[in-house]
Amino acid sequence: MTGIVVAESGGGDFPASLTKQVVVCSIIAAFGGLMFGYDIGISGRGVTSMDDFLIKFFPDVYVKKHKAKEDNYCKYDNQHLQLFTSSLYLAAIVASFFASIFCRKFGRKPTIQIASVFFVVGAILNTAAQNLGMLIAGRLCLGAGVGFGNQAVPLFISEIAPAKYRGGLNICFQLLITVGILLANMINYGTSRLHPYGWRISLGGAAVPAIILLIGSLVIVETPASLLERGKDKEGLITLQKIRGVDNVDKEFQELSVATELANRVKHPYRDLTKRSNRPQLVCGTILQVFQQFTGINVIMFYAPVLFQTMGFGSDASLLSSVVTGLVNVLSTLVAVFSVDIFGRRALLMEAAVQMLIAQCVVGVMLAEYLHSTNMMPQKYAVIVVILVCIFVAGFAWSWGPLGWLIPSEIFPLETRNAGFFCAVSMNMFCTFLIAQAFLTMLCHMRSGIFFFFAAWIVIMGSFVAIMLPETKGIPIDEMIEIAWKKHWFWQRYFKDGNNGKEDQQFQDKPEIKPLD
Ligand SMILES: OC[C@H]1O[C@](O)(CO)[C@@H](O)[C@@H]1O
């Protein structure tokens, strides 16, 4: 299996202008992120708090919700309801494994096309759903789309972007995820008044970006790296000239060829990944995804309306509050686009950890205080909780959200980058599934204590970053081992053998690249 091939700038003297081709192709591909975000926003934050939807598919929850005496914390504790949200992530884990193989064998473009077909079918099944089976089948299709999309889109964008713009473009994937969540929240707000089929419009809305992605994916280019990886050198050169907008791309093409050649020498990247010298990147890359999810962000993303209703808000106020947090999410992710290369990764992650910790603890205390005694939070305190939730979401959105994807994409050496990135993506999906499946039950049993549970995780992750995570800002990817890992007080011991930590002879000599005629 070959590795991801992302051209490095080396001296940064490749043609670096952002051409129309790159911008258009990136925007089209990023619709994969928008689809992912829309699916996140539509399920937990919307249709599951709509009565018409509950009556049709989850009548038990509907009855419980409207029982005056029912304990607020347990109103929505229903395994089927949670399965509706979390089934998507199970499908995504399985799909992303197959997607990683498909992506290497057939290219990024067909992988994105398959993702969009899954998205369209899933949206149709969900809109037309007559029973729970059909609903879950639709979610599974959407999950398969997420698996294929999330594996291919970040790769696709990274591989066509000029090195200088890769960081910013990479975060645009997360930015579109947040836009998708917000759009879904706004649509939910409108459709919740359309009885009895508003929820069908919400679920059907997913078909619009899916169709745009499907049509758009027919016109995007294949990445030069993927073409080279599959032996189509001439096509790779022509595509590179096309996306850079100049004829002279020799230097970048040469480096790309060297990188491909090196990556192609690795026959078992998954086995390689377990080697001692790859352990630091594997540990940090995957644990960041665990941490990203255990901030508790998806409690807000999936269940904010449920949470706000738990505090005594009406349905409308709950959905509106979700729109507000969704907007904060988008705007704060924009902050990350511009600040990540100025303040660095560690500073953003640590600052946000403190911010999120304070917000979680105060919300926990307020819920414990007011919901315990009255089963209904006074309005002015509920508003404070919404503001605290916004502070929490802002912290997440300019740190753990985008950096959870960016850091794993920049710390692995080329030859294990594909395998390493797959581990990170599937870990993200797995932890998202865990939270989606368990949250409502946890809320019922742990009550306001759930906020302290996530607060404890935030202490752990903040400490991990402070002690264990090297700074990667501004370091060229191919110098990451020398500058970031070998100088780190702890991780340096993994690179003691003096050959860049690579134990194989295969990496000792650089391949010679034959010129193309
Ligand atoms: O913006 C919040 C969203 O971002 C993600 O963490 C993906 O990076 C999702 O799991 C979450 O719902």
The ligand as a Tripos MOL2 file, in Angstrom:
@<TRIPOS>MOLECULE
LIG
   12    12     1     0     0
SMALL
NO_CHARGES

@<TRIPOS>ATOM
      1 O1        -17.8750   21.8150   14.6870 O.3       1 LIG1
      2 C1        -18.1490   20.7010   15.4590 C.3       1 LIG1
      3 C2        -17.9760   19.4430   14.6840 C.3       1 LIG1
      4 O2        -16.6420   19.2640   14.3440 O.3       1 LIG1
      5 C3        -16.2790   17.8950   14.5260 C.3       1 LIG1
      6 O3        -15.5380   17.7790   15.7080 O.3       1 LIG1
      7 C4        -15.4980   17.4260   13.3450 C.3       1 LIG1
      8 O4        -14.2600   18.0430   13.3130 O.3       1 LIG1
      9 C5        -17.5600   17.1650   14.6890 C.3       1 LIG1
     10 O5        -17.4370   15.9340   15.3730 O.3       1 LIG1
     11 C6        -18.3650   18.1930   15.4080 C.3       1 LIG1
     12 O6        -19.7070   17.9240   15.3350 O.3       1 LIG1
@<TRIPOS>BOND
     1     1     2 1
     2     2     3 1
     3     3     4 1
     4     3    11 1
     5     4     5 1
     6     5     6 1
     7     5     7 1
     8     5     9 1
     9     7     8 1
    10     9    10 1
    11     9    11 1
    12    11    12 1
@<TRIPOS>SUBSTRUCTURE
     1 LIG1         1 GROUP 0 **** ****
